[in-house]
């Protein structure tokens, strides 16, 4: 999936530059997740997401390398997360791509509540999602934040009965993404 997304982003951005439009590329990211189960709370984060936004089309693509999550309560827990539940060797990335529903001008400074509608791919299962986001447009770039939930069963992530009290069937996800303008080529 990673080569597909990178190829998609490359041709998409090349096409935008050719049309004279400005693409916003992800400059910084923080993605967190929390599983709050009766017997255990698990949280982890990463700062290696990649992505781009086309302001004129209000479209976006975000790629999250699932094997990059750090934190957890122990190294063994991190290993189980990667190997047993998300199978990061087989499904290395989560991808969310789509459009911003509301008509918002990302060149006008301000704070906007919007909904992002698109296809969310996790663990090899793609689902259509609408995620509420907060966008702040400032001179230094565009910041996108959101908190939402993911049901493990929606993405065929199976939790063995023996650990069901330690892993929540619904995981909370938080994002804080910063986008900036790319430098147009001459």
C-alpha angles and dihedrals in degrees: 000000000000094000090049094052094044091049090047092050092046096052092039092053093043089053092050093050089049089053091049093246123136119239122204114221125199110260101174135008142186119187120178135180132192129193108195106189128166094260103029145022116213123189135170139164143197136196100196104089118134130205152131140221128209103208096194094053093032088227128139145178125200126185122196118193101219095199091062095070112121131185117057124143095273142359089254090056090052090050092051090048092054100038108029107030111024096022091213094186089061098032106027099168143042112212131194117186131164144087140302105248099208121071102247129161107225090196093065115083114238146087120282136185108215142161122236113209121192151100117305114200118196129157090356094302120111121205131176110243138181110205124187112229139180115224122194116191114200136157091265093054145278123311121199121192132176144156119207142150132248122201109218092214090058087066100039093253105154123203116200115240091242092066101033091110090055101046122053118225087223120053124200114225127195126190133191110178127176120201128189136183118271118232108254116235118238 
